Amino acid sequence: MNAPVITFSDDQAEAWDSVASALLQAGVDIDDGLLMGPPSDVSSVMAVIGKAGSGKTMLLAKLYKALEEAEVDVISGDWEGRKRKDRRTLAILAPTNKAASVLRSRGVPATTIHRILYTPVYDPEYEKVAEWLAGQGDRPEIEGLTDLALDRAHASFQVNKSIPAALAAAGLRGSDFITGWKRREEPLDIGFVDESSMLDSKQFEDLKEIFPTLILFGDPAQLPPVQSSGGMVFETLPEKRVHSLNRIHRQDAGNPILDLAHALADPQLDFYAFERMVQEAAKADERVVFAQRVEADLMARSPCLVWRNATRIRLIHAFRAAFSAPGDELLSGEPLICDGIELPMKHRKKRLDLEARGLIKGAQVIYLGPGRKPGFSRLHVMGAEDPQVSAASIVKIEQEGDEEPFIPFAARMGATFLHGAAVTIHKAQGSQWDTAQVFAPDIEVASRMGRVEAGQPLWKRLAYVAITRAETQLRWVVRNRLARPSGVLRIDDLEVPAAPLTLTSEEQ
């Protein structure tokens, strides 16, 4: 079966041909939609890079469709069937839940890197249900699961292709069918990694161990990882293994947000000239707003993007004061950012369990209320496929200066959180919001300092990353003011799962 005819720009067509050649080595012919003989023993790593609007995501999506038509198995990270000699496997990865959810919203079944590094261990009885749903076994008879429950699971799987979602539709919780997590033992064949500018060298090495054929998609104008030596992993590849997309595509033409982002490439442009460009764009198009204040209502779902930690902390306290949040507890609806897991090594299984549920460093979370046991929080993980969980939590709200943070919600150990009403532009990478608020006075400070990062003025990199977080509207905030909220914090806009709230094993 021939793949559908696709109209590409010259640079996209060149990148497609190079990726197709790499996939032939993996035993897949995407031009003719065929699985070939055994894959070669040659490892292949290449990168497709380009600025926002250059067509990276479109190319990734078309490649995924071509691989799907060639009957390559897509590995989601939530369940993996028995390995067969005649199959080829593909995983589409992103560094964060939010970045993965952006791809999923565009029809690409992405998962996080963590969910591929660690695989779930299923109870043997429920493994039979998973095999049946995936077409690898007969319809099972499971004690406690009625025919109606199995029918619901089957109907769910036809829609979303998720084993955990299907089992949840049958009335099961994750702890009923997942008994633990283990480091991946068997390699996969092909890996696509979006937002690869966020990868650090350790993640890159882990991925090369798993995927003989690894394709990175990234934006060279982003900020490098905070703890890196200053570069991005695709910059370490030979020049012939990196394909650049330069053309801005038709669907993005005339987008004032992208126009502003690309204007930053002008070496003669200074901050003040750029801010005048933002002001002019705001007069001509409602997708850009030259704002006099930060909107408190928006901060509950779309954090204000800042450069300096001191600004972030001040805005967080202003946000809490605007909603009359008490100093010793959280209000339902307050946004949080996961800052990691505080558990000793002997609790490695619990750590993997929390991370697998989406509580990885940098995850955006909404606090829903206290859990059933002291120290537990009910949480909505933004962008996660199964977003609502309950977990032991340690919430830290930082104070200005050298004061110790106060902790309105604390377990002895568990997932740790910072407040998420404002975040640094570095932490915002990989995420997108319908409306993004950018605190321009911070970027002005960076411009006055004259710092250069990877050959580019730091203020331009900060502005580029911040601007491209906006999907629909950019609010360029020029004054250090906060607008009063229009009402109270809410959680009724968050999706309520059909199955019971997922609990960690500690809270069962």
MIPA-967610 format. One record per residue (C-alpha): residue in one letter; x negated, y, z negated. Coordinates in steps of 0.001 Angstrom, whole numbers, padded with zeros to 6 digits, always signed. Layout:
REM residues N
AXYZ/...
REM end
This chain:
REM residues 508
M+000000+000000+000000/N-001414+003354+001034/A-001654+006175-001489/P+000544+009211-000715/V-000960+011983+001373/I-002267+014719-000919/T-003205+018240+000161/F-006331+019360-001630/S-008621+022339-001392/D-012079+021545-000020/D-013659+021409-003484/Q-010890+019141-004821/A-011209+016838-001802/E-014954+016575-002351/A-014432+015764-006034/W-011726+013189-005140/D-014108+011420-002735/S-016869+011303-005351/V-014534+009928-008030/A-013145+007404-005526/S-016691+006160-004852/A-017311+005753-008591/L-014015+003866-008958/L-015006+001492-006142/Q-017934+000427-008338/A-015361-000291-011071/G-013481-002558-008640/V-010637-000182-007699/D-009921+001227-004232/I-007615+004217-004838/D-007430+005171-001162/D-005826+001823-000246/G-004252+001151-003668/L-006089-002141-004202/L-007908-003952-006977/M-011175-005285-005560/G-013586-007937-006760/P-015450-007854-010092/P-016796-004420-011051/S-020497-003776-010558/D-022904-003690-013478/V-023871-000095-012679/S-022680+002525-015180/S-021362+005763-013723/V-020853+009086-015510/M-019766+012163-013597/A-018033+015464-014301/V-015430+017626-012574/I-015670+021168-013935/G-013923+024449-013239/K-012336+027447-014872/A-008657+027705-015779/G-006419+027454-012709/S-009014+025703-010535/G-006968+022496-010333/K-008721+020126-012764/T-005506+018916-014382/M-003780+018528-011012/L-006699+016407-009763/L-006720+014301-012942/A-002958+013703-012620/K-003253+012664-008952/L-006118+010293-009781/Y-004032+008732-012566/K-001103+008209-010159/A-003397+006588-007598/L-004845+004236-010238/E-001351+003384-011465/E-000286+002511-007901/A-003351+000254-007651/E-001919-001574-010716/V-004653-000513-013100/D-003499-000996-016722/V-003294+002245-018722/I-004453+001710-022314/S-002604+004026-024683/G-004378+003257-027949/D-001216+002044-029720/W-001361-001584-028486/E-003576-003539-026144/G-002641-006857-024561/R-004838-009868-023975/K-007854-009180-021788/R-007585-010781-018329/K-010388-011239-015832/D-008322-009935-012950/R-007217-006644-014526/R-008817-003203-014628/T-008188-000780-017458/L-007943+003015-017664/A-007750+005290-020699/I-007044+009031-020406/L-008450+010854-023399/A-008532+014267-025046/P-010425+015399-028164/T-007309+016543-030085/N-003631+015627-030469/K-002610+019000-029018/A-004824+018617-025945/A-003447+015105-025383/S+000130+016386-025731/V-000532+019064-023066/L-001431+016271-020636/R+001543+014138-021685/S+003867+017085-021025/R+002602+016973-017435/G+003301+013263-017026/V-000200+011986-017813/P-000227+009323-020594/A-003124+010716-022619/T-004251+009708-026088/T-006977+010931-028435/I-010555+009721-028361/H-010141+008398-031900/R-007241+006157-030873/I-009489+004450-028317/L-012499+004089-030611/Y-010293+002265-033150/T-007570-000229-032239/P-004564-001331-034329/V-004291-004867-035726/Y-000711-006150-035320/D+001121-008640-037484/P+001197-011882-035381/E+005015-012036-035379/Y+005432-008503-034087/E+002569-009036-031628/K+004987-011416-029847/V+007452-008534-029448/A+004679-006311-028038/E+003635-009011-025550/W+007257-009464-024410/L+007760-005718-023940/A+004543-005502-021914/G+005580-008411-019681/Q+003003-010820-021087/G+005356-013197-022936/D+008919-014449-023329/R+011604-012734-025390/P+010829-013819-028967/E+013027-014766-031893/I+011857-012835-034949/E+013369-013249-038389/G+014974-009970-039432/L+015200-008579-035872/T+018618-009000-034285/D+019277-009250-030554/L+020646-005699-030725/A+017392-004464-032320/L+015334-006170-029605/D+017565-004626-026938/R+016957-001168-028458/A+013206-001815-028460/H+013334-002891-024810/A+015373+000166-023776/S+012949+002475-025598/F+009914+000881-023944/Q+011391+001354-020471/V+011548+005105-021125/N+008276+005910-022902/K+006026+002818-022539/S+005008+003067-026207/I+004982-000127-028295/P+005178+001688-031685/A+008055+003879-030449/A+009868+000759-029219/L+009410-001028-032552/A+010536+002133-034353/A+013694+002086-032201/A+014259-001447-033533/G+014258-000037-037084/L+010648-000859-038069/R+008021+001345-039723/G+004377+001375-038704/S+003357-000472-041867/D+005717-003325-040901/F+003832-004244-037745/I+000357-002650-038030/T-001759-004355-040693/G-004949-002323-040193/W-007434-000772-037782/K-010751-001980-036403/R-013569-000531-034338/R-013105-001426-030675/E-015058-004538-029788/E-014226-005002-026090/P-015170-002284-023583/L-012671-000851-021124/D-013317-000102-017453/I-012497+003529-016639/G-012250+006581-018888/F-011001+010068-017990/V-011825+012715-020628/D-010061+016084-020488/E-011356+019153-022388/S-014821+017573-022338/S-016405+020928-023230/M-015372+020022-026807/L-017306+016732-026900/D-020351+016473-029119/S-023302+014208-028276/K-022214+011461-030710/Q-018738+011211-029140/F-020321+011205-025692/E-022586+008272-026601/D-019617+006374-028126/L-017612+006846-024935/K-020482+005690-022690/E-020608+002462-024719/I-016897+001813-024102/F-016520+002948-020466/P-018914+001828-017691/T-017121+004390-015487/L-016611+007712-017272/I-015217+010868-015627/L-015390+014136-017588/F-013089+017091-016857/G-014135+020377-018431/D-014345+024152-018312/P-017907+025557-018349/A-016620+028949-019539/Q-015376+027555-022848/L-017284+027799-026111/P-019642+024879-026844/P-018932+022662-029884/V-019696+024490-033137/Q-022232+021929-034378/S-023884+021328-031000/S-027302+022534-029934/G-025586+025126-027763/G-024629+023232-024624/M-021879+020995-023293/V-022376+017301-022582/F-021712+017630-018842/E-024631+020078-018642/T-026942+017120-019389/L-025855+015262-016212/P-027861+015380-012969/E-026647+018144-010648/K-025337+015667-008043/R-023075+014092-010706/V-021276+017400-011426/H-018587+018697-009059/S-017365+022270-009451/L-013863+023478-008579/N-013889+027163-007724/R-010658+027980-005912/I-007678+029254-007913/H-004691+027274-006732/R-001438+028483-005230/Q+000688+027658-008274/D-001591+029840-010400/A-001964+032729-007956/G-000640+036004-009276/N-000695+034824-012888/P-001826+037915-014848/I-003182+035796-017722/L-005516+033898-015380/D-006371+037115-013528/L-007590+038598-016810/A-009520+035440-017712/H-011348+035421-014373/A-012041+039153-014489/L-014390+038419-017390/A-016881+036916-014910/D-017766+040450-013713/P-021178+041175-015289/Q-020501+044944-015158/L-017288+044700-017195/D-017519+045879-020814/F-014978+045310-023580/Y-013314+048708-023300/A-012855+048455-019529/F-011417+044995-020030/E-008964+046213-022660/R-007783+048885-020213/M-007184+046073-017710/V-005044+044272-020306/Q-003055+047452-020894/E-002459+047917-017155/A-001451+044262-016763/A+001061+044681-019597/K+002716+047591-017777/A+003139+045494-014633/D+004076+042062-015979/E+005957+040908-019091/R+003679+037860-019365/V+001088+040191-020905/V+001929+042288-023988/F-000326+045060-025312/A+000856+044567-028885/Q+000502+046974-031813/R+000913+044274-034475/V+000742+040536-035134/E+004151+038813-035130/A+004654+036858-038365/D+007430+034723-036841/L+005101+033456-034123/M+002301+032595-036592/A+004417+029781-038037/R+003992+027777-034798/S+001332+029624-032802/P-001577+030776-034972/C-003132+034171-034471/L-006529+033666-032785/V-009468+035449-034407/W-013244+035351-034340/R-014208+036125-037946/N-013322+033991-040952/A-012685+037111-043043/T-009995+038206-040554/R-008470+034726-040589/I-008194+034718-044388/R-006675+038213-044529/L-004051+037331-041934/I-003146+034108-043751/H-002514+035982-047007/A-000526+038644-045149/F+001580+035908-043523/R+002316+034222-046866/A+003182+037563-048475/A+005523+038414-045591/F+007481+035189-046221/S+007335+035644-050037/A+005410+032390-050491/P+004559+031730-054157/G+000909+031536-055086/D+001105+028052-056583/E+003053+026080-053977/L+003808+025743-050266/L+007033+026625-048519/S+008582+024158-046092/G+007594+025316-042618/E+004131+026652-043501/P+001540+025744-040829/L-001603+023822-041791/I-004795+022695-040043/C-006281+019302-040918/D-009853+019762-042154/G-010716+016065-042392/I-010212+013149-044767/E-011663+013062-048297/L-011891+009366-049127/P-014837+007266-050388/M-016280+004596-048083/K-014470+001790-049912/H-011195+003294-048620/R-012297+003124-044961/K-009072+001336-043970/K-006953+004171-045424/R-009105+006734-043605/L-008562+004968-040274/D-004844+004704-041008/L-004523+008461-041631/E-006609+009370-038594/A-004640+006970-036382/R-001447+008778-037420/G-002882+011984-035990/L-004508+013515-039072/I-007848+014129-037393/K-009984+017207-037949/G-008415+020204-036238/A-004886+018755-035992/Q-002132+021376-036302/V+000459+020326-038899/I+003692+021786-040304/Y+004434+021169-043994/L+007945+019712-044380/G+008047+019277-048166/P+006770+017025-050978/G+006585+013257-050481/R+008083+010557-052660/K+005024+010287-054912/P+003016+013026-056649/G+000299+014430-054403/F+002018+013372-051170/S+003286+015720-048453/R+005774+015172-045667/L+004157+016503-042513/H+004883+017094-038830/V+001734+016599-036718/M+002036+018891-033695/G+001396+017068-030433/A+001302+013567-031944/E+003402+010908-030230/D+004906+009872-033592/P+004700+013259-035316/Q+006305+012882-038747/V+004273+011209-041499/S+003818+011287-045257/A+000303+011346-046679/A-001715+012125-049783/S-002765+015744-049240/I-005220+018329-050504/V-004258+021835-049331/K-006800+024635-049754/I-005942+028291-049220/E-009131+030315-049059/Q-009569+033625-050845/E-011465+036670-049672/G-015082+037120-050703/D-016738+034535-052926/E-013622+033505-054813/E-012854+029807-054994/P-009886+028695-052858/F-006661+027981-054707/I-005042+024604-054166/P-001242+024726-054242/F-000904+021035-053356/A-003422+018368-054325/A-003802+014619-054507/R-006926+013059-055984/M-008018+012130-052469/G-006531+012035-048966/A-006090+014336-045972/T-007413+017859-046522/F-005807+020954-045012/L-006486+024654-044565/H-003717+027130-043883/G-002916+027426-040179/A-001216+030801-039684/A-004482+032055-038189/V-007372+030051-036729/T-010728+030855-035199/I-010982+030837-031437/H-013512+027986-031705/K-010937+025789-033467/A-008245+026736-030935/Q-010090+025078-028043/G-008137+022201-026559/S-004817+023656-027705/Q-002270+025683-025789/W+000792+027555-026969/D+003695+029020-025077/T+002758+032415-026534/A-000750+033123-027822/Q-001583+036068-030076/V-005182+037270-029774/F-006578+039631-032430/A-008530+042033-030211/P-010341+044027-032961/D-012395+040924-033743/I-013447+040572-030114/E-014378+044259-030073/V-016697+043626-033052/A-018342+040745-031161/S-018885+043033-028166/R-020561+045710-030322/M-022924+043121-031789/G-024236+042341-028310/R-024627+038601-028927/V-025222+036335-025936/E-024292+032631-025883/A-025423+030280-023080/G-026242+033266-020855/Q-022866+034964-021326/P-021920+037790-023719/L-020223+036139-026676/W-017237+038504-026584/K-016459+037388-023019/R-016523+033699-023971/L-014288+034413-026964/A-011853+036443-024851/Y-011781+033797-022099/V-011018+030923-024474/A-008419+032925-026403/I-006619+034176-023286/T-006422+030732-021683/R-004675+029296-024766/A-001505+031100-023553/E+000807+029078-021316/T+003532+031682-020727/Q+002737+034923-022562/L-000408+036594-023883/R-000055+039064-026757/W-003236+041152-027006/V-002978+042633-030532/V-004861+045918-030911/R-003937+047024-034450/N-004571+045455-037840/R-000863+045254-038689/L+001662+042488-039331/A+005318+042742-038286/R+007956+041727-040813/P+009488+038297-040137/S+013044+038157-038813/G+014071+035437-041272/V+012809+032590-043436/L+010425+029830-042401/R+012245+026987-040693/I+011720+023319-039873/D+014997+022582-038076/D+013307+023209-034711/L+011003+020222-035205/E+011980+016937-033638/V+013585+014527-036110/P+012644+010895-035359/A+015375+008282-035004/A+013435+005858-037213/P+012623+006443-040909/L+009732+008782-041707/T+006426+006942-041271/L+004693+006437-044604/T+001084+005655-045378/S+000385+002302-047002/E-000253+004047-050329/E+003291+005396-050490/Q+005179+002201-049552/
REM end
